Amino acid sequence: MEIDMDEMIFYIAKITGIHFILVASVLDAEEMFLQSKGLLEGGR
């Protein structure tokens, strides 16, 4: 089975790109959650 390197690189870039976006959005959500939690606790 022959693997086309360009196709392989594109495929990996697509997967890691999607993965990177998911990780970034999860970190964003976590940061926002912690900030709002801190604001709620600080407001007491």
C-alpha positions in Angstrom: 0.0 0.0 0.0 1.5 3.3 -1.1 0.9 6.4 1.1 0.9 9.8 -0.6 2.9 12.1 1.8 1.0 15.2 0.8 -2.3 13.5 1.6 -0.9 12.2 4.8 0.3 15.6 6.0 -3.0 17.2 5.0 -4.9 14.5 6.9 -2.7 14.9 10.1 -2.9 18.7 9.9 -6.7 18.4 9.6 -7.0 16.2 12.7 -4.5 18.2 14.8 -6.1 21.4 13.7 -9.5 20.2 14.8 -8.0 18.8 18.0 -6.2 22.2 18.7 -9.5 24.1 18.2 -11.3 21.7 20.6 -8.5 22.0 23.2 -8.4 25.8 22.9 -12.2 26.1 23.3 -12.2 23.8 26.3 -9.4 25.9 28.0 -11.3 29.1 27.2 -14.5 27.6 28.8 -12.6 26.5 31.8 -10.9 29.9 32.2 -14.3 31.7 31.9 -15.8 29.3 34.4 -13.1 29.8 37.0 -13.3 33.6 36.5 -17.1 33.7 37.0 -16.7 31.3 40.0 -14.0 33.7 41.4 -16.3 36.7 40.9 -19.2 34.9 42.6 -17.1 33.9 45.6 -15.5 37.4 45.8 -18.9 39.0 45.7 -20.0 37.3 48.9 
